Amino acid sequence: MVYMDKSYADKDRFICIYPAYINSKKTIAEGRRIPVQKAVENPTFGEIRDVCTAAGLSVVVENKLYPREWNRDVQFRGRIRVQLRNEDGSFCLEQFPTRKSIMVYVAEMIPKLKTRTQKAGGGDQNAQPGEGGKKSKKKKKK
């Protein structure tokens, strides 16, 4: 194997997480890797990065696009590489023994981010009361 001579601390040995892996809007064929019940709707690479760094993991962000992603938008770009093991082969954090455990944790924590909670609660601030019920005046036939 190519990576056997490289250290676990080398950036090439970090695991890759694309936003499609934890997106509840994707099917398994489109790249989702965790169950829909645990997945989150349309995560971004920035949200994944924030959760991983808050958990104490070493993170590297790359400007890559998931190969199965048909939409080339900036919103869907980004690959996060996370260090799973230390240089001696032991786990960086014992609560994350596998790549799937990291993905499930990230999907659980993204809805609790401030950016997500503010978006959900602040949607009605733009609505103005009394504007929706106006009728247009038409001329009546005599």
Secondary structure, 3 states (H helix, E strand, C coil): CHHHHCCCCCHHHCEEECHHHHECCCCCCCCCCCCCCCCECCCCHHHHHHHHHHCCCCEEEEEEECCCCCCCCHHHEEEEEECCECCCCCECCCCCCCHHHHHHHHHHHHHHCHHHHHHHHCCCCCCCCCCCCCCCCCCCCC
